[in-house]
Amino acid sequence: MVLGLVSAAAAQGAMEGAAKVIRLKGSARYTIGNFVWQPIKVGDVLRAGTIVQTSADGESYVDLVLGDGKAAIPQPAVYRTGIADSMGSATMSFRPTSEQNVVRIWGDGALGINKLTAFQTGAEMVTETQLDLKRGRITGNVKKLSAASKYEVKFPNGVAGIRGTLFDIQAMGIVKVYIGSMVVAWVDPKTQNVTTQTVIGGQAYDATINQISMLSIESIGELERLSATLLMPQVLPTSTTLASDRTVVGMSPVGANPASLPTAVSQLPNESEGAGFTFGTIPGPVGAGP
């Protein structure tokens, strides 16, 4: 009875979280289940029940911070002539930490955000995250979770329970763990037999053949790079003190009029720009829409 009352109180006090788009390359779209698609933009806040789909272009991706609809957005560095430290100012508005849950949806992928909740028990924050990888591949960084918290990723014929880790999952049933661990349950589509396997850091698991192997050097290198990319803003080195066009400005021995100095601003390209993108078909009921 006591446990039931605690569970009921927790359910009543649960807060609905959100996912925020912090990076976008190429094109992506989302639907809230009515098959009416809307284009995704950096800064969009997505709620549970949303399905995100990236374009068929293999170079496209979307980065989401899960559970924090107010997450800061990485800003591109801008050099302003005459302001020596302007290249470093962009990092001030975005301070990524290991306390963020970030997931990248790669090109030609589809991910359902089924559940994002949190509630305070008094001793700790308990969160529940449920994702549904319908197509393609995702890479994610999961913060350290409390003992009662859950982070699950469903995919066709299987589900992965994840503890604080850096992971990579393909919908076909291949998972990789760089740091941390996950438990994978896989249902053989032919025999309906269920296989459960624990995968730890440094291992890859192919659920279709129930085989564990060590991560290759190439996979380790890729996951190492992604571990930095998912949490760090994409800016230029702060040591640069020259304008992008390396303009030479003549100065009088007595002094120049500041108004005569160049004021042009050079900005990095917006990686969300693009046109002519196409989207693949999402398997299952979601595929009812184009």
Buried (B, 14 or more C-beta within 10 A) or exposed (E): EEEEEEEEEBEEEBEEBBBBBBBBBBBBBBBBEEEEBEEBEBEBBBEBEBBBBBBBBEEBBBBBBBBBBEBBBBBBBBBBBEEEEBBBBBBEEBEBEEEBBBBBBBBBBBBBBBBBBBBEEEEEEBBBBBBBBBBBBBBBBBBEBEEBBBBBBBBBBBBBBBBBBBBBBBBBBBBBBBBBBBBBBBBBEEEEEEEEBEBEBBBBBBBBEBEEEEBEEEBBEBBEEBBEBBBEBBBBEBEBEEBBEEEEEEEEEEEEEEEEEEEEEEEBEEBBEBEEBEBBEBEEEBBEBE
